Structures are given as C-alpha cells and as structure tokens.
C-alpha cells in the first residue's frame, strides 16, 4: 500500500525532511510554539516533501471532519439520504387512526417544521383527523437513543448550535430563534417557531452600550416548567437600549420541542390527538403513512466541511455506526436488529472508521475518536494518518464530491478570509480547525507548477491562540503554494 511505502520512507530517512521552512520556524519562535507542539506532513504524489512530528498523535480539532466525511461518502454512497417517517400499525376507521402514530427518526438532518407540517398535511389528505392513540417518538436507530442526556457541557455555551448533540429524530436541529428588540425601557422578544404551551419572557436589564456588543451581557437562559405543563424560556443578563438582534439557542428539551411543535401544527390542520407522547420503538408491522427525505449526502458533506458544522458531522458519524455489517446503498440507515448487538452506536462508528482506514493501508495506532467532529477534548490523529486519508480522497471514486466540499482559500467557508495575498488563494482547498490551544489545517495545495500537494499541519500549544498558531499554518501553506 502507498501509505506503507511512505512509512518506510520515514523509517529510512528520519531526519531528511524534518527541517522546517524558515518562515514557519521564525513564526514559531516568535510565538513561543515549541517544535514538539507541531505535527505536519506535506506530500506530493507518493513522495514526502516535508515531515515534522508526523507520527505523533495530536488533537486535530475540526480537521478530523475530512476523515468522517470521506468514510461517509465511501461507505454510504452519494445517494444516501436520512429519512423521517410517520408510521402506524392501527387501522383507520372513518377519520380516526385507531391507535398510535409513530414518528420514526432516520438521521434526517433536514427535518424541519415545514417538513413536519407537510407530513401532517399528508395525513389529513388521507382523511385522518383524529389520532386515538399515543404519539410515539422512535429514536431507536441510535444506541442509546439520546446521547445528549447526562452529557456534560463542552464549554460555557451549551445552548449554542455548535454544541447540539444529535439524535436520530431532530426537528429544526432543536433550535429556537429569538428576535430581540429594545426601546428605552423594555426588550420585546419573539420566538420562532411557535411551540404549544411555550412562551418566552425577557428579564434583561437594559443598559447604555454598543448594539454590536450585546452578547457581552448574554447569560444562559432558563426553562421553567409551570402549572398545566406550560414552559417558559426566561432570558437574563443585560441588553443595550434601542437595539435589535437575534440569537439561535438550543434550550428546550427535544422531546418537548417536537411534541409541542407537532401538536400545534396538527391542531392548526384541525386534527386532534387523544393520547400522551412517549419515547419508544414503533412496531415492526407499522405501515408508512408519510415521509420526508434529506438532501443527498454530498450536499451535507459540503455543509460539514465548508462551514464546519459539528452537529451534521456527529450525525454522519453516528449514521456510520447505525449500519449493519453489509454495505447499505438505500435511502436511510438500516437499524440493527433489536437484541442482536448491544454495542453502542459510537463504538460501532469507531469500528467502521478503523476498518476503512485499515482497508486503505492506514495504520490506526494512536488514533482516538470520540464523535467525528473535532469538538472533543479526546480525539487524536497523526499528520501521517490524516495525510493518508487525504491521499485516499484523491483516489476515491467520489473525489469530485469530496474535494468540492472543502473550503477554498480566500474565497469561502472557514478559509474565506485567510491568505488573500498568497498563491494559495482561490486554488488551495483546506479544512481548518480550532479549539482552545489547537489550530490545524488539512487539504490540498497546488504549487506554482500546478502540482497537487497534500498538506496536514496541527499546532497543539498554549500559545496557539490569538492568531499565532494560525499564522504558522498560513506560512506553511504559502510556502507550499510558492514551490516551483
């Protein structure tokens, strides 16, 4: 395998390509980034152009998404779509469904309030107006069904979208949009979407201040459960006078969110539901009543890599772990047979990714996977391993879809403001990554002769912040782009 050949080159010439380019070394020295806090690999074809700490497992931040998305494309295929279904095993008598209505989750990232309303309209078009049984939310595609329950917050902003932990049945990614407008003495807040029995209350303290800095006074909202089962979202902190802004938050539990959104939408269509809402598995014999399919996988991979969407990356990673051993090319993941495999979906996803790596001749020693998004304190991968993934991406039959998902330097995605004056601008495609004390890039950089280079670089250092680590990585990318 080509990666084994590269490993042999490292072994035979451990120091031959270890000297860092002068601009990179100078910026590291200036920023206090130690040599052992950098891991990098530059490849052209099967040849090593530059290697430094390339065997060392390091925190990749969001560059791990290039692994998750490539394995997703190759294992699931470009026609893969998540799907949400309405099912029931109960007969319809007149305008009444005589039993439970099951909402079955199939890892559908595009399931929205509008999609839900369309599915419910389909029920009405079939003559159903009353559901005599319960609402059953089936999240059983993943094991456990709710990975978010009991999970410690990643940082001090658990309500932020980038922190949403997915499950198999999410609607609107569980987000509420708050439109906030202040006068001299109050802040009016509008919540979208409307949820049955859910209100929002402003307890902001108004202050004199710049509208652009309204987030400085933001505090984590609180959800109060009131009499009769109503919920109140309470906003606290400070907000500037005579300002308008909006914020998207994940604060209402997803069971409540979907239940109240569905009941409100069904009621607006003239429908009624007799029973309560429960989590559980729908019966195997339940027939399909309505469905919604997500966009095809290449479009989602583009969102994952271009804007570094953690929630979509985690959902794709979990989808890899929801598959049976046989490859699936249908429209949705196939859930494991109940009782046949007690492994968690995350364990199965880890196994699927490692099997793919080994199948491409990439040693997985030292690799640590947690959720496939990089929003983790644990994930580790070496520059050599990630370089092998990118080489496999070039050889993949889905290479056009894969490469099109990566941000274009100085043009779009997370790289749109970087290296505008470099030959890499508009030509290099790089996934970036950053968390506290970590910055990284991984992707493809052509040189002045148009020769494609695989570039992976990770800085794990307390001195990586404030743009210092990013400047080191930009200097490396620029150096590769200027090669002749």
Secondary structure as GFF3:
##gff-version 3
##sequence-region A 1 484
A	DSSP	alpha_helix	2	12	.	.	.	ID=ss1
A	DSSP	alpha_helix	22	31	.	.	.	ID=ss2
A	DSSP	three_ten_helix	35	37	.	.	.	ID=ss3
A	DSSP	beta_strand	38	44	.	.	.	ID=ss4
A	DSSP	beta_strand	47	52	.	.	.	ID=ss5
A	DSSP	three_ten_helix	61	64	.	.	.	ID=ss6
A	DSSP	alpha_helix	65	76	.	.	.	ID=ss7
A	DSSP	beta_strand	83	88	.	.	.	ID=ss8
A	DSSP	beta_strand	92	93	.	.	.	ID=ss9
A	DSSP	beta_strand	96	97	.	.	.	ID=ss10
A	DSSP	beta_strand	101	104	.	.	.	ID=ss11
A	DSSP	alpha_helix	113	125	.	.	.	ID=ss12
A	DSSP	beta_strand	130	131	.	.	.	ID=ss13
A	DSSP	beta_strand	135	138	.	.	.	ID=ss14
A	DSSP	three_ten_helix	161	163	.	.	.	ID=ss15
A	DSSP	three_ten_helix	172	174	.	.	.	ID=ss16
A	DSSP	beta_strand	176	182	.	.	.	ID=ss17
A	DSSP	beta_strand	187	192	.	.	.	ID=ss18
A	DSSP	beta_strand	198	202	.	.	.	ID=ss19
A	DSSP	beta_strand	205	207	.	.	.	ID=ss20
A	DSSP	three_ten_helix	211	217	.	.	.	ID=ss21
A	DSSP	beta_strand	222	225	.	.	.	ID=ss22
A	DSSP	three_ten_helix	227	229	.	.	.	ID=ss23
A	DSSP	beta_strand	231	235	.	.	.	ID=ss24
A	DSSP	beta_strand	238	240	.	.	.	ID=ss25
A	DSSP	beta_strand	244	249	.	.	.	ID=ss26
A	DSSP	alpha_helix	254	268	.	.	.	ID=ss27
A	DSSP	beta_strand	272	273	.	.	.	ID=ss28
A	DSSP	beta_strand	277	279	.	.	.	ID=ss29
A	DSSP	beta_strand	287	293	.	.	.	ID=ss30
A	DSSP	alpha_helix	297	306	.	.	.	ID=ss31
A	DSSP	alpha_helix	310	321	.	.	.	ID=ss32
A	DSSP	alpha_helix	345	359	.	.	.	ID=ss33
A	DSSP	alpha_helix	383	395	.	.	.	ID=ss34
A	DSSP	alpha_helix	399	404	.	.	.	ID=ss35
A	DSSP	three_ten_helix	413	415	.	.	.	ID=ss36
A	DSSP	beta_strand	429	435	.	.	.	ID=ss37
A	DSSP	beta_strand	438	446	.	.	.	ID=ss38
A	DSSP	beta_strand	452	460	.	.	.	ID=ss39
A	DSSP	alpha_helix	468	481	.	.	.	ID=ss40
###
